[in-house]
Amino acid sequence: MIEQPLSPVDVEFVTTLHGDDQVSFFVLMQPRGSKDRLLRAIDDIALGELEQAVQEREEPEGRQALEPAERALNHSVAALRAAGGEARGEVVQRHPLDTLRGVVEQVGADEVIVLTAPHFVEEFFHRDWASRARHKVGVPVLKLFSHAVDEQQPAQGG
């Protein structure tokens, strides 16, 4: 499960986690939700990214976030394939944890990787995706922090 396009560092990291073992990925892209705006702004402030906190209102959310999420997903799946992995994915539109559990069962996943930016408030209360998924999916959940997307990659917001 991802929230933004995978950076080259993210792709290299997840494709080499299991050494030379053959792995496949089913990527779930979680679009930005408007109800999480305040939490994202608090996280930005906690990370010292005041400018980003101010710009939270300008980022597409809800239905407007679907197209940027689709672009981010397509970019990420293509990057995983280019790195030699088998990959497919979908944008999550409703009930992310139910969707995740369904995909785990459908593909027979051995583990779930949640690649996310730090979310201090949610993590403190164990309301972040990884913590919640651990109680829902029935396989190990690995939480990794994503790396910044460089300028040449399509940003989720535009």
C-alpha atoms as one frame of an Amber mdcrd trajectory, in Angstrom:
protein
   0.000   0.000   0.000   1.411   3.379  -1.028   0.347   7.025  -0.756   2.645
   8.558  -3.370   4.604   7.417  -6.421   7.523   5.159  -5.629  10.876   6.893
  -5.865  13.840   5.079  -7.436  15.191   4.460  -3.914  11.849   2.941  -2.838
  11.779   0.679  -5.901  15.320  -0.529  -5.310  14.628  -1.135  -1.638  11.420
  -3.160  -2.024  12.705  -5.163  -4.987  15.829  -6.208  -3.085  14.246  -6.905
   0.322  14.258 -10.654  -0.291  17.623 -10.943  -2.030  17.469 -12.970  -5.220
  14.080 -14.554  -4.466  11.475 -14.029  -7.173   8.827 -11.624  -5.861   5.684
 -10.094  -7.259   3.863  -6.965  -6.155   0.228  -5.979  -6.038   0.273  -2.243
  -5.371  -2.661  -0.517  -3.719  -2.575   3.258  -4.122  -4.432   5.158  -1.422
  -5.604   8.572  -2.734  -5.581  11.574  -0.460  -8.685  11.940   1.663 -10.009
  15.337   2.729 -10.690  14.138   6.275  -6.942  13.648   6.801  -5.922  17.231
   5.901  -5.446  18.399   9.500  -3.388  15.334  10.433  -1.152  15.837   7.374
  -0.630  19.493   8.292   0.331  18.531  11.864   2.782  15.950  10.496   4.287
  18.562   8.162   4.756  20.956  11.077   6.294  18.204  13.229   8.780  17.510
  10.417   9.620  21.214  10.131   8.010  21.490   6.692   5.953  24.631   7.339
   5.610  25.536   3.671   4.166  22.118   2.888   1.700  22.447   5.793   0.434
  25.723   4.326   0.068  24.140   0.871  -2.103  21.232   2.107  -5.242  23.095
   0.952  -3.957  23.179  -2.627  -3.537  19.407  -2.979  -6.372  17.531  -4.701
  -8.428  15.370  -2.378 -11.406  13.075  -2.548 -12.700  12.613  -6.109 -10.153
  15.099  -7.500  -7.362  12.911  -6.100  -8.341   9.870  -8.191  -6.615  10.946
 -11.414  -3.314  11.873  -9.702  -3.514   8.610  -7.734  -3.972   6.651 -10.974
  -0.896   8.355 -12.470   1.120   7.612  -9.322   0.011   3.985  -9.408   0.874
   3.571 -13.094   4.293   5.131 -12.519   4.969   2.857  -9.538   3.872  -0.349
 -11.275   5.987   0.534 -14.326   9.007   1.248 -12.104   8.665  -2.109 -10.321
   8.407  -3.916 -13.668  11.430  -2.047 -15.024  13.368  -3.239 -11.977  12.532
  -6.823 -12.900   9.563  -7.424 -10.640   6.140  -8.674 -11.550   3.683  -5.929
 -10.637   0.068  -4.883 -10.968  -2.161  -2.678  -8.888  -5.288  -0.667  -8.299
  -6.392   2.597  -6.764  -8.312   2.052  -3.536 -11.591   3.913  -3.591 -13.469
   2.480  -0.596 -12.647   0.592   2.583  -8.853   0.355   2.168  -8.286  -2.323
   4.795 -11.055  -4.530   3.435  -9.569  -4.117  -0.041  -6.125  -4.955   1.308
  -7.390  -8.069   3.067  -9.191  -9.162  -0.117  -6.047  -8.729  -2.219  -3.948
 -10.647   0.330  -6.401 -13.549   0.148  -6.808 -13.355  -3.645  -3.098 -13.403
  -4.487  -1.937 -15.508  -1.550   0.415 -12.804  -0.309   3.173 -13.752   2.123
   3.469 -10.232   3.521   2.191  -6.678   3.181   4.461  -3.682   2.777   3.034
  -0.312   3.745   5.226   2.388   2.231   4.266   5.709   3.747   5.454   9.093
   4.854   5.739   9.535   8.636   2.356  10.248  10.235   3.217  11.079  13.825
  -0.277  11.634  15.194  -1.729   8.489  13.605   1.291   6.395  14.574   1.151
   7.572  18.181  -2.434   6.342  18.453  -1.768   3.263  16.277  -4.271   4.501
  13.687  -1.810   4.444  10.770  -2.359   1.982   7.891   0.331  -0.453   8.988
  -0.890  -0.706  12.580  -4.477  -1.165  11.479  -3.544  -3.685   8.764  -1.705
  -5.884  11.269  -5.049  -6.681  12.873  -6.859  -7.291   9.599  -4.819  -9.115
   6.946  -3.482 -12.281   8.575   0.086 -11.969   7.234   3.124 -10.009   8.482
   2.953  -6.259   7.781   6.192  -4.378   7.156   6.059  -0.612   7.521   8.628
   1.381   5.559   9.031   5.119   5.186   8.974   6.329   1.594  11.666   8.540
   0.132  11.028  11.912  -1.440   9.836  11.843  -5.007  12.356  13.588  -7.220
  11.459  16.312  -9.697  11.374  14.048 -12.767   8.625  11.791 -11.464   4.936
  12.640 -11.731   3.755  14.122  -8.487   0.500  12.773  -7.130  -0.890  16.253
  -6.935  -0.204  17.306 -10.467
